[in-house]
Amino acid sequence: MTQKIQTGMKLKTLTTIGIGGTASWFAEPIDVSELRECLRFALDNSLEVFPLGRGANTIFGDFDGLVLSTRRLKGIKVERKEKALRVEVMAGTPLSELVNLSLRENLEGFYRLAGFPATVGGAVAMNAGAFGYETSRHLVELEFMDWESRVHAVKASELEFSYRSSPFPEMGIVVSAVFELPFCAGSVREEYQRVVSRRKSTQPINVPTSGSTFKNPPGDYAGRLLEKVGMKGYRVGDVAFSDLHANFLVNLGNGSYTQVVKILEEAKRRVYEEFGITLQEEVKLVESGCADGRKV
Ligand SMILES: Cc1cc2nc3c(=O)[nH]c(=O)nc-3n(C[C@H](O)[C@H](O)[C@H](O)COP(=O)(O)OP(=O)(O)OC[C@H]3O[C@@H](n4cnc5c(N)ncnc54)[C@H](O)[C@@H]3O)c2cc1C
């Protein structure tokens, strides 16, 4: 076994909601060659692999496999072009660094994603979005490592991105991404401030949460449906739907994965009975046998 791989890793501090069991294996590679070593280890030992970024949309149960954190794969390279900044970013870089760069350089796009925790790799995999902008919008190309640890460079136009969906992590682990962010004619700072204050007033951003729990169904909002069926503020043990935003799950102290599963079942049941709509989880519920990533 490579020295870099730990056993019996407690997972709850690795997610923003602070809920989680134990992973049998855990690693935090610092570069592509360590990442390759970790994947080879998983391959040799027939392990499931779950790539983890900031854990801002992830809730763990117990996971008998390898959790591979990308948080140490960091770095940004910038190339100035006539009308845009070409930005190459390693997957573990915090998304906030792209937001800050956008403010400094007055770039279109990423300032709209201000105020939520994420790594760039996690934002690409989730095609994270807000206020009419999605991560894939100015994505030009990326590199990923497949489950046999081969690195591929692909153009974004060859990949399918849609609402909160991408081919990752099914296809492998995003290692780096290249964006071409156009310079904006007007000032982005004012719009950025509107985004931040709207987020503060409508979302529970200062408590442990995993962001949106369910995807919005076509033509509607999961939060509206959940509120209508009485889920706003509804609590199971120490897990509740926020009083501020019915689609945000919060941990009130000592929430558990079992409580999460129970409250989600109740929410889905109520919405289905009232509206005939089956809500789909946006949040990733990760336990052995049902994780995104490498399956065995
Ligand atoms: C307060 C709050 C507000 C939020 N608001 C929004 C919002 O407005 N819009 C929005 O879209 N989301 C929002 N989120 C959710 C979350 O921030 C996004 O989904 C974000 O993109 C998750 O990034 P992450 O690095 O934490 O991913 P993780 O939670 O670590 O992982 C999410 C998924 O991406 C995969 N993944 C992670 N890194 C990689 C990689 N390098 N390669 C391949 N797969 C990878 C994981 O396997 C998993 O399937 C919010 C969350 C919080 C806590």
The ligand as a MOL file (V3000), in Angstrom:
LIG
                    3D

  0  0  0     0  0            999 V3000
M  V30 BEGIN CTAB
M  V30 COUNTS 53 58 0 0 0
M  V30 BEGIN ATOM
M  V30 1 C -24.2830 27.3700 1.3920 0
M  V30 2 C -24.2430 26.6460 0.0800 0
M  V30 3 C -24.7840 27.2420 -1.0470 0
M  V30 4 C -24.7600 26.5830 -2.2720 0
M  V30 5 N -25.2950 27.2010 -3.3700 0
M  V30 6 C -25.2090 26.6030 -4.5770 0
M  V30 7 C -25.6920 27.2580 -5.7570 0
M  V30 8 O -26.1870 28.3670 -5.7310 0
M  V30 9 N -25.5660 26.6120 -6.9370 0
M  V30 10 C -25.0050 25.3650 -7.0290 0
M  V30 11 O -24.9040 24.8250 -8.1390 0
M  V30 12 N -24.5600 24.7140 -5.9350 0
M  V30 13 C -24.6390 25.2870 -4.7230 0
M  V30 14 N -24.1730 24.6460 -3.6030 0
M  V30 15 C -23.6810 23.2570 -3.7230 0
M  V30 16 C -22.1820 23.1230 -3.9630 0
M  V30 17 O -21.4960 24.2660 -3.5250 0
M  V30 18 C -21.8850 22.8350 -5.4360 0
M  V30 19 O -22.5350 21.6730 -5.8910 0
M  V30 20 C -20.3740 22.6660 -5.6720 0
M  V30 21 O -20.1230 22.6080 -7.0470 0
M  V30 22 C -19.8120 21.4240 -5.0110 0
M  V30 23 O -18.4020 21.4680 -5.1360 0
M  V30 24 P -17.4990 20.5750 -4.1980 0
M  V30 25 O -16.0960 20.7690 -4.5820 0
M  V30 26 O -17.8490 20.8270 -2.7720 0
M  V30 27 O -18.0080 19.1240 -4.6270 0
M  V30 28 P -18.2530 17.8520 -3.6950 0
M  V30 29 O -19.4680 18.0610 -2.8440 0
M  V30 30 O -17.0120 17.4690 -3.0270 0
M  V30 31 O -18.6200 16.7900 -4.8240 0
M  V30 32 C -19.8110 16.9310 -5.5730 0
M  V30 33 C -19.7900 15.9320 -6.7350 0
M  V30 34 O -18.7330 16.2680 -7.6180 0
M  V30 35 C -17.8180 15.1680 -7.7490 0
M  V30 36 N -16.4640 15.7200 -7.8460 0
M  V30 37 C -15.8530 16.5810 -6.9960 0
M  V30 38 N -14.6320 16.8900 -7.4520 0
M  V30 39 C -14.4630 16.1970 -8.6000 0
M  V30 40 C -13.3980 16.0750 -9.5590 0
M  V30 41 N -12.2350 16.7500 -9.4250 0
M  V30 42 N -13.5750 15.2560 -10.6270 0
M  V30 43 C -14.7330 14.5780 -10.8040 0
M  V30 44 N -15.7550 14.6530 -9.9370 0
M  V30 45 C -15.6330 15.4510 -8.8660 0
M  V30 46 C -18.0280 14.3240 -6.5090 0
M  V30 47 O -17.6340 12.9830 -6.7380 0
M  V30 48 C -19.5310 14.4900 -6.3160 0
M  V30 49 O -20.2150 13.6200 -7.1800 0
M  V30 50 C -24.1960 25.2740 -2.3640 0
M  V30 51 C -23.6340 24.6810 -1.2250 0
M  V30 52 C -23.6460 25.3500 -0.0090 0
M  V30 53 C -23.0400 24.6720 1.1820 0
M  V30 END ATOM
M  V30 BEGIN BOND
M  V30 1 1 1 2
M  V30 2 1 2 3
M  V30 3 2 2 52
M  V30 4 2 3 4
M  V30 5 1 4 5
M  V30 6 1 4 50
M  V30 7 2 5 6
M  V30 8 1 6 7
M  V30 9 1 6 13
M  V30 10 2 7 8
M  V30 11 1 7 9
M  V30 12 1 9 10
M  V30 13 2 10 11
M  V30 14 1 10 12
M  V30 15 2 12 13
M  V30 16 1 13 14
M  V30 17 1 14 15
M  V30 18 1 14 50
M  V30 19 1 15 16
M  V30 20 1 16 17
M  V30 21 1 16 18
M  V30 22 1 18 19
M  V30 23 1 18 20
M  V30 24 1 20 21
M  V30 25 1 20 22
M  V30 26 1 22 23
M  V30 27 1 23 24
M  V30 28 2 24 25
M  V30 29 1 24 26
M  V30 30 1 24 27
M  V30 31 1 27 28
M  V30 32 2 28 29
M  V30 33 1 28 30
M  V30 34 1 28 31
M  V30 35 1 31 32
M  V30 36 1 32 33
M  V30 37 1 33 34
M  V30 38 1 33 48
M  V30 39 1 34 35
M  V30 40 1 35 36
M  V30 41 1 35 46
M  V30 42 1 36 37
M  V30 43 1 36 45
M  V30 44 2 37 38
M  V30 45 1 38 39
M  V30 46 1 39 40
M  V30 47 2 39 45
M  V30 48 1 40 41
M  V30 49 2 40 42
M  V30 50 1 42 43
M  V30 51 2 43 44
M  V30 52 1 44 45
M  V30 53 1 46 47
M  V30 54 1 46 48
M  V30 55 1 48 49
M  V30 56 2 50 51
M  V30 57 1 51 52
M  V30 58 1 52 53
M  V30 END BOND
M  V30 END CTAB
M  END
